[in-house]
Amino acid sequence: MNWEKSSRRTVLPPTGFFEYLYPMKIVRLSNRDELLELFKREIKEIRQQKPEGLMHIALAGGRSMGAAVGAILAQDPDTRNRMRFYLVDERLKGDKNKDTLLNEGLTDPIAIPELGKPLSKEPFDLVFLGIGEDGHFASLFPGTYTEDKTEEQVLLVEDSPKPPKRRTTLSYRGFRTLATSKVFLLFLGEGKREALSRVLSGESPETLPVSFFVTESFDSTIITDLKE
């Protein structure tokens, strides 16, 4: 495959282009089908890297996970049997994040973050995160950034700025210790334009939590359908 290159970016037809930041890539896609194909390729790559044993995949709730779930459902039975799934945050009242994944068709068992229990003993091979308009991910909202001196993987959130107020979430330390492979940050829809602009401007994770993946050493990729 020939790649069209310039000093600023590499264009990779048909799935969009990469702009290189340090240490993050940006992939701009035009539709859900391109996103689905990208995620199918990422799962295939993990399968090739791990021809045996389990593959650990972490997901957020919400509609932005549709393509990730679609890529999972497209796998052959042997691959599906080797997959283990983890929800990075859960609501303690009202509609559950787990239900949004079930509604997309993911009926496999999903580990839920519970206080006092590690979400996983194994690092994640893939992490799919929808990013909020305020730059939050999981249930880590602006003003929550911490160095996480404790060993706790899971935190209780009692005053979430978005309802419901009570949630459990993987902590920053949990992401540091478990998200050791590829992390995909989904900025989908016009409402995420400001958050995307802010992370690209170098804003601190203290006010924009998703910047955590820029300021620390993650293999992270921004995925967006927003044009420049």
C-alpha positions in Angstrom: 0.0 0.0 0.0 1.3 3.4 -0.9 1.0 6.1 1.7 0.9 9.7 0.8 3.2 11.6 3.1 3.9 15.2 4.0 5.9 16.8 6.7 2.7 17.2 8.8 0.7 14.0 8.3 0.5 10.6 6.7 -2.7 9.8 4.7 -3.8 6.2 4.8 -6.7 5.5 2.5 -9.4 4.6 3.0 -9.6 4.9 6.7 -8.5 8.4 7.3 -5.3 10.1 8.3 -2.8 10.2 11.2 -1.5 13.3 12.6 1.4 12.6 14.9 1.6 14.3 18.3 3.7 13.0 21.1 2.9 10.4 22.2 -0.5 10.3 20.5 -1.9 9.7 17.0 -5.1 11.1 15.6 -7.3 9.2 13.1 -10.0 11.1 11.3 -12.8 8.9 9.9 -15.8 9.9 7.9 -18.3 7.2 8.9 -19.1 4.3 11.2 -18.1 1.6 8.7 -14.5 3.0 8.6 -14.4 2.9 12.4 -15.7 -0.6 12.4 -13.1 -1.8 10.0 -10.3 -0.1 12.0 -11.4 -1.8 15.2 -11.6 -5.2 13.4 -8.0 -4.7 12.2 -6.9 -3.8 15.7 -8.5 -7.0 17.2 -6.9 -9.1 14.4 -3.5 -7.6 15.3 -3.9 -8.5 18.9 -5.0 -12.0 17.9 -1.8 -12.4 15.8 0.3 -11.1 18.7 -1.3 -13.5 21.1 -2.0 -16.7 19.2 -2.8 -18.4 22.5 -4.3 -17.3 25.8 -6.8 -14.7 26.7 -7.3 -11.2 25.1 -8.5 -8.6 27.6 -10.6 -5.7 26.3 -11.9 -2.8 28.3 -14.9 -0.7 27.2 -16.9 2.3 28.4 -20.6 2.4 28.2 -22.6 4.7 25.8 -23.5 4.8 22.2 -19.9 5.5 21.1 -19.1 1.9 21.8 -21.2 0.6 18.9 -18.3 0.2 16.5 -16.2 -1.5 19.1 -18.9 -4.0 19.9 -19.6 -4.5 16.2 -15.9 -5.4 15.7 -16.1 -7.8 18.6 -19.2 -9.5 17.3 -17.6 -9.9 13.9 -14.9 -12.2 15.3 -15.0 -16.0 14.7 -16.1 -18.2 17.6 -12.5 -19.2 18.6 -11.5 -15.6 18.9 -14.6 -14.7 20.9 -14.0 -17.5 23.3 -10.6 -16.1 24.1 -11.9 -12.6 24.8 -12.6 -11.2 28.3 -14.4 -7.9 28.7 -14.2 -5.2 31.4 -16.4 -2.2 31.9 -14.4 0.8 33.1 -17.2 2.5 35.0 -20.8 1.8 36.1 -23.7 3.8 37.4 -25.1 2.8 40.8 -28.6 4.1 40.1 -30.8 4.3 37.0 -29.8 3.0 33.6 -26.6 1.0 33.7 -23.6 1.4 31.4 -23.6 -2.4 31.1 -27.0 -2.2 29.5 -25.8 0.0 26.7 -23.3 -2.7 25.7 -26.0 -5.3 26.0 -28.2 -3.2 23.7 -25.4 -3.1 21.2 -25.4 -6.9 21.2 -22.5 -7.7 23.6 -24.0 -10.6 25.6 -20.7 -12.0 26.8 -19.9 -11.7 30.6 -18.5 -8.3 31.5 -16.5 -7.5 34.6 -18.0 -4.5 36.5 -15.9 -2.2 38.7 -16.7 -3.0 42.3 -15.2 -1.3 45.4 -12.6 -3.3 47.2 -12.0 -5.6 44.2 -9.5 -5.3 41.4 -11.3 -4.9 38.0 -8.6 -7.1 36.4 -5.4 -9.0 37.4 -4.2 -8.8 33.8 -3.4 -5.8 31.7 -5.7 -4.8 28.9 -4.8 -5.5 25.3 -7.3 -2.9 24.0 -9.1 0.0 25.7 -12.1 1.8 24.0 -13.1 5.0 25.7 -15.8 7.5 24.7 -14.8 11.1 25.7 -17.3 13.5 27.2 -17.9 17.1 26.1 -16.0 18.2 29.3 -13.1 15.9 28.5 -14.0 13.2 31.1 -13.5 9.5 30.5 -15.0 6.6 32.5 -16.4 8.5 35.5 -13.2 10.7 36.0 -14.5 14.2 35.6 -12.7 17.6 35.6 -11.1 18.3 39.0 -10.5 14.6 39.9 -7.0 14.1 38.5 -4.7 12.6 41.1 -1.4 10.8 41.2 -3.3 7.9 43.0 -0.8 7.1 45.7 -3.1 4.3 46.9 -3.2 0.8 45.2 -7.0 1.0 44.6 -8.0 0.2 41.0 -11.6 1.2 41.6 -13.0 4.4 43.1 -16.4 5.4 44.4 -17.8 8.6 42.9 -20.5 10.2 45.0 -20.9 13.6 43.4 -20.7 13.1 39.7 -21.6 16.3 37.8 -23.7 14.1 35.5 -26.5 12.0 36.9 -26.5 9.7 38.6 -24.2 11.1 41.2 -23.0 7.7 42.6 -20.8 5.6 40.3 -17.9 3.3 40.4 -14.9 3.9 38.1 -11.5 2.6 37.3 -9.1 5.0 38.9 -6.2 6.9 37.3 -3.9 4.4 38.9 -6.1 1.6 37.5 -5.6 3.0 34.0 -1.8 3.5 34.6 -1.4 -0.2 35.6 -3.9 -1.9 33.3 -4.0 0.3 30.1 -0.5 -0.8 29.0 -1.3 -1.6 25.4 -3.5 0.3 22.9 -6.0 3.0 24.1 -8.6 4.5 21.7 -10.1 7.8 22.7 -13.4 8.4 20.8 -14.3 12.1 20.1 -17.4 11.5 18.0 -20.0 14.2 17.1 -19.9 17.9 16.9 -20.4 18.3 20.7 -16.8 16.9 21.2 -15.1 19.5 19.1 -14.2 21.8 22.0 -12.8 18.9 24.1 -10.7 17.8 21.1 -9.4 21.3 20.5 -8.5 21.6 24.2 -6.6 18.3 24.4 -4.7 19.2 21.2 -3.8 22.6 22.7 -2.0 20.8 25.6 -4.4 21.5 28.4 -3.7 19.9 31.8 -5.5 16.8 33.0 -6.4 18.7 36.1 -9.1 20.6 34.1 -9.3 18.2 31.1 -9.0 14.6 32.3 -8.5 13.0 28.9 -5.1 14.9 28.7 -3.9 12.2 31.1 -3.3 10.1 28.1 -1.1 12.7 26.5 0.9 13.7 29.5 1.7 10.1 30.5 3.2 7.2 28.6 0.3 5.5 26.9 0.0 4.1 23.4 -3.1 6.2 22.7 -5.0 7.1 19.6 -7.6 9.8 19.2 -10.5 8.7 16.9 -12.8 11.4 15.6 -15.3 12.1 12.8 -14.7 15.8 13.1 -13.2 17.6 10.2 -10.5 20.2 10.8 
